[in-house]
């Protein structure tokens, strides 16, 4: 099935749901459960909490389905709800995001195996020092492999801004990682909300 056919099938399911056939929403839940679960799992460690928050995301999506704009892909719209739900949970619980990132980004392969664990710990410290918004962008791009346009849609920012922010974050983290310094948060790394 082509990408256009899949999009049309999704749009039909959404249309049917909005027309009163609530069972048409179930295939969307089944298709995107893994995506929503993985987004929330990037922020929350407890599996049971992740599952509960994932269910809440789909309940919110169902209740707000009339706000979905069919000219956009469904997954970024749903991802935005998932990111917001995860961050809301973290604010409520006064916790920091859990970042599960592959340190290959920072050329970890040049280190001996015994050094990799130490470098991974340092890298986690670096990411923890980034503002939550920067962690979100980084996770969406490198953890979930979203396109710049999809990230822009999730965060309501221009794609060019996303590219620029990712470039600055990567350079900042690479510099910290290579120097082995304890990172300090930078005010210029935060983007303004619309």
C-alpha positions as CSV (number, residue, x, y, z in Angstrom):
1,X,0.0,0.0,0.0
2,X,1.4,3.4,-1.0
3,X,2.1,6.2,1.4
4,X,-0.8,8.2,-0.1
5,X,-3.1,5.2,0.3
6,X,-2.1,4.9,3.9
7,X,-2.8,8.6,4.5
8,X,-6.1,8.4,2.8
9,X,-7.1,5.3,4.9
10,X,-6.1,7.2,8.1
11,X,-8.1,10.3,7.0
12,X,-11.1,8.0,6.3
13,X,-10.8,6.5,9.8
14,X,-10.7,10.0,11.3
15,X,-13.7,11.1,9.2
16,X,-15.6,8.0,10.3
17,X,-14.8,8.6,14.0
18,X,-15.8,12.3,13.7
19,X,-19.1,11.1,12.1
20,X,-19.9,9.0,15.1
21,X,-18.3,5.6,14.5
22,X,-16.1,5.4,17.5
23,X,-14.8,2.0,16.6
24,X,-13.0,3.6,13.6
25,X,-10.5,5.1,16.1
26,X,-9.3,1.7,17.3
27,X,-7.1,1.0,14.2
28,X,-5.4,4.3,14.8
29,X,-4.7,3.4,18.4
30,X,-3.3,0.0,17.3
31,X,-1.1,1.6,14.6
32,X,0.3,4.4,16.8
33,X,0.5,2.8,20.3
34,X,4.2,2.0,19.8
35,X,5.0,5.5,18.7
36,X,3.2,7.1,21.7
37,X,4.6,4.6,24.1
38,X,8.2,5.2,22.9
39,X,7.9,9.0,23.1
40,X,6.7,8.8,26.7
41,X,9.2,6.2,27.6
42,X,11.9,8.6,26.6
43,X,10.8,10.8,29.6
44,X,9.4,8.3,32.1
45,X,11.1,5.2,33.4
46,X,8.2,3.3,35.0
47,X,6.5,1.0,32.4
48,X,3.1,1.1,34.1
49,X,3.1,4.9,34.2
50,X,4.2,5.0,30.6
51,X,1.2,2.7,29.7
52,X,-1.2,4.8,31.7
53,X,0.1,8.1,30.1
54,X,-0.1,6.5,26.6
55,X,-3.8,5.6,27.2
56,X,-4.4,9.2,28.3
57,X,-2.8,10.5,25.1
58,X,-5.3,8.5,23.0
59,X,-8.2,9.7,25.2
60,X,-7.1,13.3,24.6
61,X,-6.6,12.6,20.9
62,X,-10.1,11.1,20.6
63,X,-11.7,14.0,22.5
64,X,-9.8,16.6,20.4
65,X,-10.0,14.8,17.0
66,X,-12.0,17.7,15.5
67,X,-8.9,19.9,16.0
68,X,-6.7,17.6,13.8
69,X,-6.0,19.3,10.4
70,X,-6.0,16.6,7.7
71,X,-3.4,18.5,5.5
72,X,-0.8,17.3,8.1
73,X,0.3,13.8,8.9
74,X,-1.5,12.3,11.9
75,X,1.6,11.1,13.7
76,X,3.2,14.5,14.4
77,X,-0.2,15.7,15.8
78,X,-0.5,12.7,18.0
79,X,3.2,13.0,19.0
80,X,2.7,16.6,20.1
81,X,0.0,15.4,22.5
82,X,2.3,12.7,23.8
83,X,5.2,15.1,24.4
84,X,2.9,17.5,26.2
85,X,1.4,14.7,28.3
86,X,4.9,13.5,29.3
87,X,6.1,16.9,30.2
88,X,2.9,17.6,32.1
89,X,3.6,14.5,34.1
90,X,7.2,15.5,34.8
91,X,6.1,18.9,35.9
92,X,3.5,17.5,38.2
93,X,5.9,15.0,39.7
94,X,8.8,17.5,39.7
95,X,11.1,15.2,37.8
96,X,13.6,15.6,35.1
97,X,13.3,13.8,31.7
98,X,14.9,10.4,31.3
99,X,17.1,10.6,28.2
100,X,17.9,7.3,26.5
101,X,20.3,8.3,23.7
102,X,22.8,6.4,21.6
103,X,26.2,8.0,22.2
104,X,27.3,7.1,18.7
105,X,26.2,10.7,18.0
106,X,29.4,11.9,19.7
107,X,31.7,9.4,18.0
108,X,31.8,7.0,20.9
109,X,33.4,4.4,18.7
110,X,36.8,6.0,19.1
111,X,36.8,5.0,22.8
112,X,37.8,1.6,24.2
113,X,35.0,-0.5,25.5
114,X,35.8,0.3,29.1
115,X,35.6,4.0,28.4
116,X,32.2,3.8,26.7
117,X,30.3,3.5,30.0
118,X,32.1,6.5,31.4
119,X,31.4,8.5,28.3
120,X,27.8,7.5,28.3
121,X,27.4,8.7,31.8
122,X,29.1,12.0,30.8
123,X,26.8,12.3,27.8
124,X,23.7,11.7,30.0
125,X,24.9,14.5,32.3
126,X,25.3,16.8,29.2
127,X,21.7,16.1,28.1
128,X,20.4,16.6,31.6
129,X,21.8,20.1,31.5
130,X,20.0,21.1,28.4
131,X,16.6,22.8,28.7
132,X,13.7,20.3,28.4
133,X,12.7,21.9,25.0
134,X,16.2,21.0,23.6
135,X,15.9,17.5,24.9
136,X,12.6,17.2,23.1
137,X,14.0,18.3,19.8
138,X,17.0,16.1,20.1
139,X,14.9,13.0,21.1
140,X,12.3,13.6,18.3
141,X,15.1,13.9,15.7
142,X,17.6,11.4,16.8
143,X,15.7,9.0,19.0
144,X,12.5,8.8,17.0
145,X,13.9,10.0,13.6
146,X,11.2,12.6,12.9
147,X,11.7,14.8,9.9
148,X,12.5,18.5,10.5
149,X,9.0,19.3,9.2
150,X,7.3,16.9,11.6
151,X,9.3,18.3,14.6
152,X,8.3,21.8,13.5
153,X,4.7,20.7,13.5
154,X,5.0,19.0,16.9
155,X,6.6,22.1,18.5
156,X,4.9,24.8,16.4
157,X,8.2,26.2,15.2
158,X,9.5,26.8,11.6
159,X,11.6,23.9,10.2
160,X,14.5,26.3,9.8
161,X,14.4,27.1,13.5
162,X,14.5,23.4,14.3
163,X,17.5,22.9,12.1
164,X,19.3,25.8,13.7
165,X,18.5,24.7,17.2
166,X,19.6,21.1,16.5
167,X,22.9,22.4,15.0
168,X,23.6,24.5,18.1
169,X,22.7,21.7,20.5
170,X,24.9,19.2,18.7
171,X,27.9,21.5,18.7
172,X,27.4,22.4,22.3
173,X,27.1,18.8,23.4
174,X,30.0,17.7,21.2
175,X,32.2,20.4,22.7
176,X,31.3,19.4,26.2
177,X,31.6,15.7,25.5
178,X,35.1,16.1,23.9
179,X,36.4,18.3,26.7
180,X,34.9,16.1,29.4
181,X,33.7,19.2,31.2
182,X,30.6,19.4,33.4
183,X,28.1,21.2,31.2
184,X,26.5,24.5,32.2
185,X,23.1,25.4,30.8
186,X,23.1,28.2,28.3
187,X,20.4,30.9,28.1
188,X,20.7,31.1,24.3
189,X,19.8,27.5,23.9
190,X,16.1,28.0,24.9
191,X,13.6,28.9,22.3
192,X,10.7,31.2,23.0
193,X,7.2,29.9,23.1
194,X,4.7,31.2,20.6
